[in-house]
C-alpha cells in the first residue's frame, strides 16, 4: 500500500511566512521571516524546515497550497508593470474622476488615490456599445493600429482594454486584444470583460488596470516558483489561494492575479468558519493579527460573509473611498494597520499613534536587531514582559529587549516623561483600541452585535491581545485554536478548489424574465465548472448562485442566495421577500412601494470543503502547574507581576487555569488577564471565558 501523501500550505505575509505540513496524523509548522525581495526564498526555507521535521521527502507531498501578499504589495508600493489603458473615446479620464465624491468632506488637504495608469498612457479609441449590448459605433481598427505603435514606443509591459458597456457585449474588447497581441508580442493584455464583466465603469476599469499592473510580476514569480519546486523534486499540484476563499490553478492565477489580493486573510476566515461549525457557534468574530496587519471578520452560521468589492492601497486613515476599488470575490472583512510590526509614534499634540505603517520583515521592529530603530507593537510586548525574547518564533529569532526599551523610551517615553514600560503600555492600549474601534464600525456597517459573538483569535500576535480586545467589545468567550500562530495556512488546507463567475443583467421584480436569467446562469456555471475541473479532475462539484439586489434607484446592493433549481416567474416575489428581510435586518426598515432590481448574478462552482483530519494526540499532563514564571508589567496596578507561564503542550484536555497567567507555545503566547479563565477543550483548543 502506498504511503499517505503529505499536504503542504504556505502563507507569505508582510512580516512572516507561515508553513504547515500535515502528514500521517501529525502537523508540523514553521514561521520564518519573509524575504521581500524574493518571497519564494523564505517560503522554500520554511518548507525545508517542516519536511525535515516530519522526515518527509518532496516526492511524498501530494498538494501544495500557496497564498501570497505579492500582488497586494505591488499595488500598495506601486511596484507593478508599466501599464497602459485602451478605452472608449471620451472616457480616458474615468480613472481620474472616480466616484466624483470626497471620502472625507471637511478635509481641505484631501489626498485621492493616484491611478495606476497615468494620463499619458491612457489611449482613447472610437467605438461604442450600448448598455443593452448593441453596437452603435464600430471599433475603429485603423485608430487601434496607431495606438499599438504608440504603446510600443512607450515601452509598456501590460495593457488593460476597457470599453464602455463591454460587460453587455465584449466583441470589441476581444477584437482589440487580437490586434494588440499581434502588434505587441510579449506584452500581457487584460480585458475588463474577462476580469470584471459587471456594470460601473470606474470599478470595472480600475479592476482591469490592477490586474494588468500586477500580471507580469505575478506571472514571473509563479513561473520561478514552479520551476524551483520542480527542481527540488515536487511533482504535486500547486494551487493558489484566492481572496474569495477558494483555490485556483497556476494558469488561472496567471490570468487573474488580482484575485490573489487578500488571499492570506481568506485562509483565516476558512479556519474560523470551520471551527465555528465544529463547535456549534452561530456567531463568531474572527480576529487575525499578524506581523503587519490585523483582520476582523464576522461569521454567521459557519459561513464568512462574502463581497464583490474591495479597496486596496488606501491612502488616508483607512477610510472607505481612499483606495483603489477592485471588484473581485472577496471575504468581507476589515483590515487595519495593527500588527506586531506596526510603528508607534507621537503626533503634533503628543498623542500616541500606532500604524498603519509597519516595520515589516526588513528592517523589522527594533528588537529584531536587523536595523530597525522605530518602536513597534512587538517591542512594546517585549518590554511589558509578554514576549520571551529568547523563545520568540520557536527560538529561531532572539530578540533584544534593550533595543526595544531604547526605541520606546526615545520616541514615546522621553517626550511624554514616561519610562519605557509605561510607553509600552500606552502603545498596547492604543493598538487594542484601534482594533476595537475598527471592529465596532465594521459591526455597525454589517448589522452585527459583537457582544453576541465568540471571538476566534489566531495569527502570531492575536493571542496576546485577544482577551483585552474582547473585553472592549463586550465579548465573553475567546477561542485560541491549536497552531493559532499559523492559522491562515491551516485554513488553506481546508479550502475547496473554486471559481466564481459574475455577470450583470438588470431585471426587475415586476418584469422578471426568468428564461433569460436561466440561460445566462447555465453559461456561467459551465464556464466556472470548466476552470474548476481543470484543477480538480473528476471531483464532485457543488454550485452556489446568488444575485445582488437593490431598491430601484439605490446605488448599493445586497447579495441574496438563489435556489438550486431553474428560476420561474414566481421566484421574483420570493427573492424580493428574502431581500427585504435582509434589508430590514441591516437597515431597520422595508420600502414596500418601490420595485426591486436584480443587478449582478454570480455562480460559484467548487469542490467540497475539506474536513480537518484527525491529528494524533500529543502526550500531555493533566496537571496545571506552570512550567515557569515571568515578570509582566500590569498597567492596571503599575507594577511588575510574577505571572505563571504554562506550556501549552503540557495542558491536556480538561485542564483549566485562572488569570492572570500566560500560556506559552513555540510561536505565540496567550495572555490570560485577571478575571478570565482558560480551559483546554477535547480538540485541544484553548477557550478563554470572562468570569
C-alpha positions as CSV (number, residue, x, y, z in Angstrom):
1,X,0.0,0.0,0.0
2,X,1.3,3.4,-0.9
3,X,2.3,5.7,1.9
4,X,-0.2,8.6,2.6
5,X,0.7,11.8,0.8
6,X,1.5,14.9,2.8
7,X,-0.4,18.2,2.4
8,X,1.6,21.4,2.5
9,X,0.5,25.0,2.8
10,X,2.5,28.3,2.8
11,X,1.3,31.8,3.6
12,X,3.6,34.6,2.7
13,X,2.8,37.6,4.9
14,X,4.3,41.1,5.2
15,X,6.5,40.1,8.1
16,X,6.4,36.3,8.5
17,X,5.9,33.4,6.1
18,X,3.9,30.5,7.7
19,X,4.3,26.9,6.5
20,X,2.1,24.0,7.6
21,X,2.6,20.3,6.8
22,X,0.0,17.6,7.6
23,X,1.1,14.0,7.3
24,X,0.2,10.7,8.9
25,X,-1.9,12.3,11.6
26,X,0.7,14.9,12.6
27,X,1.0,18.6,11.9
28,X,4.3,20.3,11.6
29,X,4.7,24.1,11.4
30,X,7.3,26.7,10.7
31,X,7.4,30.5,10.9
32,X,10.2,32.3,9.1
33,X,10.8,35.9,8.3
34,X,9.5,36.9,4.9
35,X,12.1,37.8,2.2
36,X,10.5,40.7,0.4
37,X,13.0,41.0,-2.5
38,X,12.5,37.3,-3.4
39,X,9.4,36.0,-1.5
40,X,9.9,32.4,-2.6
41,X,13.2,32.2,-0.7
42,X,11.6,32.5,2.7
43,X,8.8,30.1,1.7
44,X,11.2,27.5,0.5
45,X,13.3,27.8,3.7
46,X,10.1,27.2,5.7
47,X,9.1,24.2,3.6
48,X,12.6,22.7,4.1
49,X,12.1,23.1,7.9
50,X,8.8,21.2,8.0
51,X,9.9,18.5,5.6
52,X,12.9,17.8,7.8
53,X,10.9,17.8,11.0
54,X,8.4,15.3,9.5
55,X,11.1,13.2,7.8
56,X,9.1,13.6,4.6
57,X,10.6,14.0,1.1
58,X,9.3,16.4,-1.5
59,X,8.1,13.4,-3.6
60,X,5.7,12.5,-0.8
61,X,3.9,15.8,-0.9
62,X,0.5,15.4,-2.6
63,X,-0.5,19.0,-2.8
64,X,1.0,22.5,-2.1
65,X,-1.3,25.4,-1.4
66,X,0.1,28.9,-1.5
67,X,-1.1,32.3,-0.5
68,X,0.9,35.5,-1.0
69,X,0.8,39.2,-0.5
70,X,2.9,39.9,-3.6
71,X,0.1,41.3,-5.7
72,X,-1.2,43.4,-2.7
73,X,2.3,44.8,-2.0
74,X,2.9,45.6,-5.7
75,X,-0.3,47.7,-5.7
76,X,0.4,49.4,-2.4
77,X,4.0,50.1,-3.2
78,X,3.4,50.9,-6.8
79,X,6.0,48.4,-8.0
80,X,4.0,46.8,-10.8
81,X,4.4,46.8,-14.6
82,X,4.4,49.9,-16.8
83,X,0.7,49.7,-17.8
84,X,-1.4,51.4,-20.4
85,X,-5.2,51.6,-20.8
86,X,-7.1,51.5,-24.1
87,X,-10.6,52.7,-23.7
88,X,-13.6,54.2,-25.4
89,X,-13.0,57.7,-26.8
90,X,-14.2,60.3,-24.3
91,X,-13.6,58.1,-21.3
92,X,-9.9,58.1,-20.7
93,X,-10.4,60.1,-17.5
94,X,-12.7,57.7,-15.8
95,X,-9.8,56.5,-13.6
96,X,-9.1,60.1,-12.6
97,X,-12.8,61.1,-11.9
98,X,-13.5,58.0,-9.8
99,X,-16.8,58.3,-7.9
100,X,-16.8,62.1,-8.2
101,X,-17.1,62.5,-4.4
102,X,-15.0,63.1,-1.4
103,X,-14.4,60.4,1.1
104,X,-13.7,63.0,3.8
105,X,-15.9,66.0,3.3
106,X,-14.2,68.5,5.5
107,X,-10.5,67.7,4.9
108,X,-9.0,70.6,3.0
109,X,-5.9,68.5,2.3
110,X,-7.7,65.5,0.9
111,X,-5.5,63.0,-0.9
112,X,-7.0,60.9,-3.6
113,X,-5.5,57.6,-4.7
114,X,-3.4,58.1,-7.8
115,X,-4.5,56.0,-10.8
116,X,-2.2,53.0,-11.6
117,X,-2.2,54.3,-15.2
118,X,-1.0,57.9,-15.8
119,X,-3.0,60.0,-18.3
120,X,-0.3,59.9,-20.9
121,X,-0.6,56.1,-21.1
122,X,-4.4,56.1,-21.5
123,X,-5.4,55.8,-25.2
124,X,-8.9,56.5,-26.5
125,X,-10.3,54.6,-29.5
126,X,-13.5,55.3,-31.3
127,X,-16.2,52.6,-30.6
128,X,-19.5,52.5,-28.7
129,X,-21.7,49.7,-27.4
130,X,-24.9,50.4,-25.6
131,X,-25.9,49.1,-22.2
132,X,-28.1,46.5,-24.0
133,X,-25.1,45.2,-25.9
134,X,-26.0,46.8,-29.3
135,X,-23.1,48.2,-31.4
136,X,-23.7,51.9,-32.0
137,X,-20.2,52.8,-33.3
138,X,-18.0,50.1,-34.8
139,X,-14.4,49.6,-33.5
140,X,-12.0,51.9,-35.3
141,X,-9.3,49.3,-36.2
142,X,-7.2,51.8,-38.0
143,X,-7.0,54.0,-35.0
144,X,-6.2,51.0,-32.8
145,X,-3.2,50.2,-35.1
146,X,-1.9,53.7,-34.4
147,X,-2.4,53.1,-30.7
148,X,-0.3,49.9,-30.9
149,X,2.5,52.0,-32.4
150,X,2.3,54.4,-29.6
151,X,2.2,51.6,-27.0
152,X,5.3,50.1,-28.5
153,X,7.1,53.5,-28.4
154,X,6.1,53.9,-24.8
155,X,7.6,50.5,-23.9
156,X,4.6,49.4,-21.9
157,X,4.7,46.0,-20.3
158,X,1.0,45.4,-19.8
159,X,-2.2,46.8,-21.4
160,X,-5.7,46.9,-20.0
161,X,-8.6,47.1,-22.5
162,X,-11.8,48.6,-21.1
163,X,-14.6,49.7,-23.4
164,X,-17.9,51.2,-22.4
165,X,-20.5,48.6,-21.6
166,X,-18.2,45.7,-22.5
167,X,-20.0,43.6,-19.8
168,X,-23.0,43.5,-22.1
169,X,-21.1,42.8,-25.4
170,X,-17.3,42.0,-25.3
171,X,-16.9,41.7,-29.1
172,X,-14.9,45.0,-29.4
173,X,-12.6,44.1,-26.5
174,X,-11.9,40.7,-27.9
175,X,-11.1,42.1,-31.3
176,X,-8.9,44.8,-29.8
177,X,-7.0,42.1,-27.9
178,X,-6.4,40.1,-31.1
179,X,-4.9,43.1,-32.9
180,X,-2.8,44.3,-29.9
181,X,-1.4,40.9,-29.2
182,X,-0.2,40.6,-32.8
183,X,1.4,44.0,-32.7
184,X,2.8,43.8,-29.2
185,X,4.3,40.3,-28.7
186,X,5.3,39.7,-25.1
187,X,3.0,42.3,-23.6
188,X,0.3,41.0,-21.3
189,X,-3.2,42.1,-22.1
190,X,-6.2,42.2,-19.7
191,X,-9.8,42.6,-20.9
192,X,-12.2,44.3,-18.5
193,X,-14.9,41.9,-19.8
194,X,-12.9,38.9,-18.7
195,X,-11.7,40.1,-15.3
196,X,-14.9,42.0,-14.2
197,X,-17.9,41.7,-16.6
198,X,-20.1,44.0,-14.5
199,X,-21.6,47.4,-14.6
200,X,-20.0,50.5,-13.1
201,X,-17.3,51.8,-15.4
202,X,-14.9,53.1,-12.8
203,X,-14.7,49.9,-10.8
204,X,-14.5,47.7,-13.9
205,X,-11.7,49.8,-15.4
206,X,-9.9,50.0,-12.0
207,X,-10.1,46.2,-11.7
208,X,-8.8,45.7,-15.2
209,X,-5.9,48.1,-14.7
210,X,-5.0,46.5,-11.3
211,X,-4.9,43.0,-12.9
212,X,-2.8,44.3,-15.8
213,X,-0.5,46.1,-13.4
214,X,0.4,43.0,-11.4
215,X,0.2,40.4,-14.1
216,X,3.8,40.4,-15.4
217,X,5.2,40.5,-11.8
218,X,2.9,37.6,-10.7
219,X,3.5,35.6,-13.9
220,X,7.3,35.9,-13.4
221,X,7.0,35.0,-9.7
222,X,4.8,32.0,-10.3
223,X,7.0,30.7,-13.1
224,X,10.1,31.0,-10.9
225,X,8.4,29.3,-8.0
226,X,7.0,26.4,-10.1
227,X,10.5,25.8,-11.7
228,X,12.2,25.8,-8.3
229,X,9.7,23.4,-6.8
230,X,10.1,21.1,-9.8
231,X,13.9,21.3,-9.4
232,X,13.5,20.3,-5.7
233,X,11.5,17.2,-6.6
234,X,8.0,18.4,-6.0
235,X,5.7,16.7,-8.5
236,X,2.4,17.7,-6.8
237,X,-0.2,20.2,-8.0
238,X,0.4,23.8,-6.9
239,X,-2.8,25.7,-6.0
240,X,-3.1,29.4,-5.2
241,X,-5.4,30.7,-2.6
242,X,-7.8,33.4,-3.8
243,X,-9.4,36.3,-1.9
244,X,-12.8,34.7,-2.1
245,X,-11.7,31.6,-0.1
246,X,-11.2,29.1,-2.9
247,X,-8.2,27.5,-4.5
248,X,-7.3,28.0,-8.1
249,X,-4.8,26.7,-10.6
250,X,-1.5,28.2,-11.6
251,X,-2.8,29.1,-15.1
252,X,-5.9,30.8,-13.7
253,X,-3.8,32.7,-11.2
254,X,-1.6,33.9,-14.1
255,X,-4.7,35.2,-15.9
256,X,-6.4,36.8,-12.9
257,X,-3.7,37.7,-10.4
258,X,-5.9,40.4,-9.0
259,X,-7.9,37.6,-7.4
260,X,-5.0,36.8,-5.2
261,X,-5.2,40.1,-3.3
262,X,-6.1,39.3,0.3
263,X,-5.5,35.6,-0.2
264,X,-3.9,35.1,3.3
265,X,-6.8,36.6,5.3
266,X,-9.2,34.4,3.4
267,X,-7.5,31.3,4.7
268,X,-8.0,32.6,8.3
269,X,-11.7,33.1,7.6
270,X,-12.0,29.5,6.4
271,X,-10.3,28.3,9.6
272,X,-12.6,30.3,11.8
273,X,-15.7,29.1,9.8
274,X,-14.7,25.5,10.2
275,X,-14.0,25.9,13.9
276,X,-17.4,27.6,14.3
277,X,-19.2,24.7,12.6
278,X,-17.3,22.1,14.7
279,X,-18.0,23.9,18.0
280,X,-21.6,24.8,17.1
281,X,-21.0,28.5,17.3
282,X,-23.7,30.5,15.5
283,X,-22.0,33.9,15.7
284,X,-18.2,34.4,15.5
285,X,-15.8,37.3,15.3
286,X,-12.7,36.1,13.6
287,X,-9.6,38.0,14.8
288,X,-6.3,37.5,12.9
289,X,-3.4,39.6,14.0
290,X,0.0,39.0,12.3
291,X,3.1,41.0,11.9
292,X,1.8,43.7,9.6
293,X,-2.0,43.9,9.9
294,X,-5.0,42.8,11.9
295,X,-8.1,41.4,10.2
296,X,-11.6,41.2,11.6
297,X,-14.4,39.2,10.0
298,X,-17.9,38.2,11.1
299,X,-19.0,34.6,10.6
300,X,-22.7,33.6,10.9
301,X,-23.9,30.0,10.9
302,X,-20.4,28.7,10.0
303,X,-20.0,30.9,6.9
304,X,-18.0,34.1,6.5
305,X,-19.7,37.0,4.7
306,X,-18.7,37.5,1.1
307,X,-18.4,40.6,-1.0
308,X,-17.6,41.5,-4.6
309,X,-16.0,44.9,-3.8
310,X,-12.7,45.6,-2.1
311,X,-10.4,48.6,-1.8
312,X,-6.6,48.2,-1.9
313,X,-3.9,50.7,-1.1
314,X,-6.0,53.1,0.9
315,X,-4.0,56.4,1.2
316,X,-5.7,58.0,4.2
317,X,-6.7,56.8,7.7
318,X,-8.1,53.6,6.3
319,X,-11.2,55.4,5.1
320,X,-13.6,54.0,2.6
321,X,-13.1,55.7,-0.8
322,X,-9.5,56.5,-0.3
323,X,-8.2,53.4,-2.0
324,X,-8.4,51.8,-5.5
325,X,-11.6,49.7,-5.9
326,X,-11.4,46.2,-7.4
327,X,-14.5,44.1,-8.0
328,X,-13.4,40.5,-7.2
329,X,-14.8,37.8,-5.0
330,X,-13.5,38.6,-1.5
331,X,-14.2,37.6,2.1
332,X,-15.9,40.5,3.8
333,X,-13.6,41.8,6.5
334,X,-11.9,44.9,7.8
335,X,-8.1,45.1,7.7
336,X,-6.2,47.7,9.7
337,X,-2.5,48.5,10.2
338,X,-2.3,47.0,13.6
339,X,0.2,44.1,13.6
340,X,3.2,43.3,15.6
341,X,5.4,45.4,13.3
342,X,3.1,48.4,13.3
343,X,5.2,51.5,14.2
344,X,4.3,53.7,17.1
345,X,4.9,57.5,17.2
346,X,3.6,60.7,18.6
347,X,1.5,63.3,16.7
348,X,1.8,67.0,17.0
349,X,-0.5,67.0,20.0
350,X,1.7,64.4,21.8
351,X,-0.8,61.6,21.4
352,X,0.4,58.0,20.8
353,X,-0.4,56.8,17.3
354,X,0.1,53.2,16.1
355,X,0.2,52.1,12.4
356,X,-0.7,51.9,9.7
357,X,3.0,51.8,8.6
358,X,4.8,48.7,9.5
359,X,8.5,47.8,10.1
360,X,7.8,44.5,8.2
361,X,10.5,41.9,8.0
362,X,13.1,44.4,6.8
363,X,14.3,46.1,8.9
364,X,11.6,44.8,11.4
365,X,11.0,46.0,14.9
366,X,13.9,47.4,16.9
367,X,14.2,44.2,19.0
368,X,14.9,42.2,15.8
369,X,18.4,43.7,15.6
370,X,18.1,44.0,11.8
371,X,18.5,47.7,11.6
372,X,15.1,48.9,12.8
373,X,15.0,51.8,15.2
374,X,11.3,52.7,15.4
375,X,9.3,51.3,18.2
376,X,6.6,48.8,17.3
377,X,3.9,46.7,19.0
378,X,6.2,43.8,19.2
379,X,8.8,46.0,21.0
380,X,6.1,47.0,23.4
381,X,5.1,43.4,24.2
382,X,8.8,42.5,24.8
383,X,9.2,45.5,27.2
384,X,6.0,44.6,29.0
385,X,7.3,41.0,29.5
386,X,4.5,39.4,27.5
387,X,7.0,38.0,24.9
388,X,10.0,36.0,26.0
389,X,13.0,37.4,24.0
390,X,14.8,34.0,24.0
391,X,11.8,31.9,22.8
392,X,10.3,34.2,20.0
393,X,9.4,32.3,16.8
394,X,10.3,29.0,18.4
395,X,13.7,30.4,19.4
396,X,14.8,31.0,15.8
397,X,15.0,34.8,16.3
398,X,16.5,36.0,19.6
399,X,15.1,39.5,20.5
400,X,17.0,42.4,22.0
401,X,15.0,43.8,25.0
402,X,17.4,46.6,25.5
403,X,16.9,47.8,21.9
404,X,13.1,47.7,22.4
405,X,13.4,49.7,25.6
406,X,15.6,52.3,23.9
407,X,13.2,52.7,20.9
408,X,10.2,53.2,23.2
409,X,11.9,55.4,25.7
410,X,13.4,57.7,22.9
411,X,10.3,58.0,20.7
412,X,7.4,57.8,23.1
413,X,8.7,57.9,26.7
414,X,11.0,60.9,26.8
415,X,8.6,63.4,25.1
416,X,5.8,62.3,27.5
417,X,8.1,61.9,30.5
418,X,7.3,58.2,30.8
419,X,9.6,55.3,31.4
420,X,9.8,52.5,28.7
421,X,7.3,50.3,30.5
422,X,4.6,53.0,30.6
423,X,5.4,53.9,27.0
424,X,4.9,50.3,26.0
425,X,1.6,50.1,28.0
426,X,0.4,53.2,26.0
427,X,1.3,51.5,22.7
428,X,-0.5,48.4,23.7
429,X,-3.6,50.3,24.8
430,X,-3.8,52.3,21.6
431,X,-3.3,49.4,19.2
432,X,-6.1,47.5,21.1
433,X,-8.4,50.5,21.0
434,X,-7.7,50.9,17.2
435,X,-8.7,47.3,16.6
436,X,-11.8,47.7,18.8
437,X,-12.9,50.8,17.0
438,X,-12.5,49.2,13.6
439,X,-14.5,46.2,14.8
440,X,-17.3,48.4,16.1
441,X,-17.6,50.3,12.8
442,X,-17.5,47.0,10.8
443,X,-20.2,45.6,13.1
444,X,-22.4,48.6,12.6
445,X,-21.9,48.5,8.8
446,X,-22.8,44.8,8.7
447,X,-25.7,45.0,11.2
448,X,-23.9,42.7,13.7
449,X,-23.6,42.7,17.5
450,X,-20.1,41.8,18.7
451,X,-21.2,41.0,22.2
452,X,-23.2,38.1,20.9
453,X,-20.1,36.6,19.3
454,X,-17.4,34.2,20.3
455,X,-14.0,35.5,19.2
456,X,-11.6,33.1,17.4
457,X,-8.1,34.5,17.7
458,X,-5.1,33.4,15.6
459,X,-2.0,34.8,14.0
460,X,1.3,35.3,15.8
461,X,0.2,38.4,17.7
462,X,-3.6,37.8,18.3
463,X,-3.5,35.6,21.4
464,X,-1.5,38.3,23.2
465,X,-4.2,40.9,22.6
466,X,-7.4,38.8,22.2
467,X,-8.8,38.9,25.7
468,X,-8.2,42.6,26.2
469,X,-9.8,43.3,22.8
470,X,-12.7,41.1,23.6
471,X,-13.3,42.9,26.9
472,X,-13.5,46.2,25.0
473,X,-16.1,44.7,22.6
474,X,-18.2,43.1,25.3
475,X,-17.2,39.6,24.2
476,X,-17.0,37.0,27.0
477,X,-15.5,34.0,25.1
478,X,-12.3,33.7,23.1
479,X,-11.2,30.5,21.4
480,X,-7.5,30.2,20.6
481,X,-7.1,27.2,18.3
482,X,-4.3,24.7,18.1
483,X,-1.4,26.1,16.0
484,X,-3.0,29.5,16.2
485,X,0.1,31.3,15.1
486,X,-0.1,29.8,11.6
487,X,-3.9,29.8,11.4
488,X,-4.3,31.2,7.9
489,X,-2.0,28.5,6.5
490,X,-4.0,25.8,8.3
491,X,-7.1,27.3,6.7
492,X,-5.6,26.9,3.3
493,X,-5.6,23.1,3.8
494,X,-9.4,23.2,4.3
495,X,-10.2,25.3,1.2
496,X,-12.0,23.9,-1.8
497,X,-10.9,24.4,-5.4
498,X,-13.4,27.1,-6.6
499,X,-14.1,29.7,-9.2
500,X,-16.7,32.5,-9.3
501,X,-18.2,34.0,-12.4
502,X,-20.2,37.2,-12.3
503,X,-22.4,38.9,-14.9
504,X,-24.5,42.0,-14.8
505,X,-28.1,41.6,-16.2
506,X,-30.6,44.1,-15.0
507,X,-34.1,42.7,-14.2
508,X,-37.0,44.0,-12.0
509,X,-39.3,42.0,-9.8
510,X,-42.3,43.5,-11.7
511,X,-40.9,42.5,-15.1
512,X,-38.8,39.4,-14.5
513,X,-37.5,37.4,-17.5
514,X,-36.7,34.0,-15.9
515,X,-35.8,32.4,-19.3
516,X,-33.1,34.9,-20.0
517,X,-31.7,34.6,-16.5
518,X,-31.7,30.8,-16.5
519,X,-29.9,30.8,-19.9
520,X,-27.2,33.2,-18.6
521,X,-26.8,31.3,-15.3
522,X,-26.3,28.0,-17.2
523,X,-23.5,29.5,-19.3
524,X,-21.8,30.9,-16.2
525,X,-22.0,27.5,-14.5
526,X,-20.3,25.8,-17.5
527,X,-17.5,28.4,-17.5
528,X,-16.8,28.1,-13.8
529,X,-17.0,24.3,-13.8
530,X,-14.5,24.1,-16.7
531,X,-11.9,26.1,-14.7
532,X,-12.5,24.1,-11.5
533,X,-12.3,20.7,-13.3
534,X,-9.1,21.7,-14.9
535,X,-7.5,21.7,-11.4
536,X,-9.6,19.2,-9.6
537,X,-10.0,16.4,-12.1
538,X,-13.1,14.3,-11.5
539,X,-14.0,15.8,-8.2
540,X,-17.7,16.2,-7.1
541,X,-18.7,19.8,-7.7
542,X,-21.2,22.0,-5.9
543,X,-22.7,25.1,-7.3
544,X,-23.8,28.2,-5.3
545,X,-25.7,31.0,-7.0
546,X,-26.6,34.5,-5.9
547,X,-27.9,37.8,-7.1
548,X,-27.1,41.3,-6.0
549,X,-30.3,43.3,-5.4
550,X,-31.4,46.8,-4.6
551,X,-34.4,49.0,-4.5
552,X,-34.8,50.8,-7.8
553,X,-32.7,54.0,-7.7
554,X,-30.4,53.0,-5.0
555,X,-26.6,52.8,-5.5
556,X,-25.7,49.8,-3.3
557,X,-26.8,46.1,-3.4
558,X,-27.3,43.2,-1.1
559,X,-26.4,39.7,-2.2
560,X,-29.2,37.1,-1.9
561,X,-28.8,33.3,-2.5
562,X,-30.7,31.8,-5.4
563,X,-32.5,28.4,-5.1
564,X,-30.7,25.4,-6.5
565,X,-33.0,25.0,-9.5
566,X,-34.2,26.8,-12.5
567,X,-35.9,30.1,-11.8
568,X,-39.6,30.8,-12.6
569,X,-41.7,33.9,-12.6
570,X,-42.8,33.3,-9.0
571,X,-39.3,33.4,-7.8
572,X,-39.2,37.2,-8.3
573,X,-41.5,37.6,-5.3
574,X,-39.7,35.0,-3.2
575,X,-36.4,36.8,-3.9
576,X,-37.9,40.1,-3.1
577,X,-39.1,38.8,0.3
578,X,-35.6,37.4,1.1
579,X,-34.0,40.8,0.1
580,X,-36.4,42.8,2.2
581,X,-35.8,40.6,5.2
582,X,-32.1,41.1,4.9
583,X,-32.5,44.8,4.2
584,X,-34.6,45.3,7.3
585,X,-32.1,43.3,9.4
586,X,-29.3,45.7,8.2
587,X,-31.1,49.0,7.9
588,X,-34.2,48.6,10.1
589,X,-37.0,49.2,7.5
590,X,-38.7,48.0,4.3
591,X,-39.7,50.1,1.3
592,X,-42.8,48.3,0.0
593,X,-43.9,50.7,-2.7
594,X,-40.6,50.7,-4.7
595,X,-39.7,48.0,-7.3
596,X,-36.7,45.8,-6.5
597,X,-33.9,45.5,-9.1
598,X,-31.8,42.4,-9.8
599,X,-28.4,43.6,-11.0
600,X,-25.4,41.3,-10.9
601,X,-25.6,37.5,-10.9
602,X,-22.9,35.2,-9.5
603,X,-22.2,31.5,-9.9
604,X,-19.6,29.8,-7.8
605,X,-18.5,26.2,-8.6
606,X,-16.3,24.4,-6.1
607,X,-15.2,21.1,-4.7
608,X,-16.4,20.3,-1.2
609,X,-14.6,22.0,1.6
610,X,-12.1,19.6,3.3
611,X,-12.7,18.5,6.9
612,X,-9.9,18.8,9.4
613,X,-8.0,15.4,9.7
614,X,-7.9,13.7,13.0
615,X,-4.5,14.5,14.4
616,X,-2.7,12.1,16.6
617,X,-3.0,13.0,20.3
618,X,0.2,14.5,21.8
619,X,1.0,13.3,25.3
620,X,0.2,16.0,27.9
621,X,-0.1,16.1,31.6
622,X,-3.5,16.8,33.3
623,X,-1.7,18.9,35.8
624,X,-1.9,22.7,35.5
625,X,1.3,23.5,37.3
626,X,3.2,26.3,35.5
627,X,6.5,25.5,33.8
628,X,8.0,28.7,34.9
629,X,7.1,32.3,36.0
630,X,7.7,35.5,34.2
631,X,7.6,39.2,35.3
632,X,4.9,41.0,33.3
633,X,4.1,44.7,33.7
634,X,0.4,45.2,34.6
635,X,-0.8,48.7,33.6
636,X,-3.8,48.3,35.9
637,X,-1.5,48.3,39.0
638,X,1.6,49.9,37.6
639,X,3.6,47.1,38.9
640,X,5.6,44.1,37.7
641,X,3.6,40.9,38.4
642,X,5.2,37.5,38.7
643,X,2.8,35.6,36.4
644,X,2.8,31.8,36.0
645,X,3.7,30.7,32.4
646,X,2.1,27.4,31.4
647,X,3.5,25.4,28.4
648,X,0.5,24.7,26.2
649,X,2.0,21.3,25.3
650,X,1.7,20.3,28.9
651,X,-2.0,21.1,29.2
652,X,-4.2,18.1,28.5
653,X,-7.9,18.3,27.6
654,X,-9.9,19.4,30.6
655,X,-7.0,21.4,32.1
656,X,-8.0,24.8,33.4
657,X,-6.3,27.8,34.9
658,X,-7.3,31.3,36.1
659,X,-5.7,34.5,35.1
660,X,-3.5,36.5,35.3
661,X,-1.3,33.9,33.5
662,X,0.5,33.2,30.3
663,X,0.0,30.1,28.1
664,X,3.2,29.7,26.0
665,X,3.8,27.8,22.8
666,X,6.7,27.9,20.3
667,X,5.3,30.5,18.0
668,X,2.9,32.6,20.1
669,X,1.8,33.4,23.7
670,X,-1.8,33.7,25.0
671,X,-2.3,36.3,27.7
672,X,-5.0,35.3,30.2
673,X,-5.8,38.6,32.1
674,X,-7.2,38.8,35.6
675,X,-10.9,38.0,35.5
676,X,-10.5,35.4,32.8
677,X,-10.4,31.6,33.0
678,X,-8.7,29.4,30.3
679,X,-9.7,25.8,29.7
680,X,-8.5,23.2,27.1
681,X,-11.2,21.5,25.1
682,X,-11.4,18.0,23.8
683,X,-9.9,19.1,20.4
684,X,-7.0,20.8,22.2
685,X,-8.3,24.4,21.5
686,X,-7.9,26.9,24.3
687,X,-11.2,28.6,25.4
688,X,-10.9,31.8,27.5
689,X,-14.0,32.8,29.4
690,X,-14.5,36.1,31.1
691,X,-15.5,35.4,34.7
